[in-house]
Amino acid sequence: MAKTKSKISDLDEFVLTPDSLQADVDSDDLTDNTYMFMNRKRNLQVYVDASGWQECMDKFDTCQFQNPKDWEIYLKVKERSN
């Protein structure tokens, strides 16, 4: 089965979820990045700058979105090697 291309094709990113940010991320080495909060049900995107994943999560919590489980968090990657 062929994969379909994402609608957000101009960003190099990966999805972060609260589960993926737990124990295996001991250091806050993701600094000075742009994060995108995305709600696919409502087709909403919110961009924030944060100095690491913890600040990103704090900003997400500050937004107090309804139904937070409907949101995904993406990180824009500045450099990528293939």
C-alpha positions as CSV (number, residue, x, y, z in Angstrom):
1,M,0.0,0.0,0.0
2,A,1.5,3.3,-1.1
3,K,1.8,6.1,1.5
4,T,0.1,9.4,0.7
5,K,2.1,12.6,1.0
6,S,1.4,14.8,4.0
7,K,-0.4,18.1,3.5
8,I,2.4,19.8,5.3
9,S,5.1,18.9,2.9
10,D,7.3,22.0,3.3
11,L,8.3,21.1,6.9
12,D,10.9,18.5,7.9
13,E,9.4,17.3,11.2
14,F,8.5,14.5,13.4
15,V,5.6,14.2,15.8
16,L,6.1,14.5,19.5
17,T,3.6,13.1,22.0
18,P,3.6,13.3,25.7
19,D,4.5,9.5,25.8
20,S,7.4,10.0,23.4
21,L,8.8,12.8,25.6
22,Q,9.0,10.8,28.8
23,A,11.9,8.8,30.2
24,D,14.0,8.3,27.1
25,V,14.6,12.1,26.8
26,D,16.9,12.9,29.7
27,S,18.5,16.1,28.5
28,D,16.8,19.1,26.9
29,D,19.0,19.1,23.8
30,L,16.3,20.3,21.4
31,T,16.9,24.0,21.8
32,D,15.9,27.1,19.8
33,N,13.3,25.3,17.6
34,T,9.9,26.1,16.2
35,Y,7.1,23.7,17.3
36,M,3.7,23.3,15.7
37,F,0.6,22.4,17.6
38,M,-1.8,20.8,15.1
39,N,-5.4,19.8,15.4
40,R,-6.4,17.8,12.3
41,K,-10.0,17.6,13.3
42,R,-10.4,21.4,13.1
43,N,-7.6,22.0,10.6
44,L,-5.8,24.4,13.1
45,Q,-2.1,25.0,13.4
46,V,-0.4,27.1,16.1
47,Y,3.4,27.8,15.9
48,V,5.5,28.6,18.9
49,D,9.2,29.1,19.5
50,A,10.6,27.2,22.5
51,S,14.0,26.5,24.0
52,G,13.5,22.8,24.2
53,W,10.7,20.2,24.5
54,Q,9.9,21.1,28.2
55,E,9.2,24.7,27.3
56,C,7.2,23.6,24.4
57,M,5.0,21.4,26.6
58,D,4.7,24.2,29.1
59,K,3.4,26.5,26.3
60,F,1.0,23.8,25.1
61,D,-0.4,23.5,28.7
62,T,-0.7,27.3,28.9
63,C,-2.9,27.3,25.8
64,Q,-5.5,25.2,27.6
65,F,-6.9,23.7,24.4
66,Q,-10.2,21.9,24.6
67,N,-9.7,18.2,24.0
68,P,-5.9,18.2,24.2
69,K,-5.7,14.6,23.0
70,D,-6.9,15.9,19.6
71,W,-3.6,17.9,19.2
72,E,-0.3,16.7,17.9
73,I,3.0,18.4,18.4
74,Y,5.6,18.7,15.6
75,L,9.1,19.9,15.7
76,K,10.6,21.7,12.7
77,V,14.1,20.1,12.1
78,K,16.6,22.6,10.8
79,E,19.0,20.1,9.2
80,R,18.3,16.6,8.0
81,S,20.7,14.0,6.6
82,N,19.4,11.3,4.2
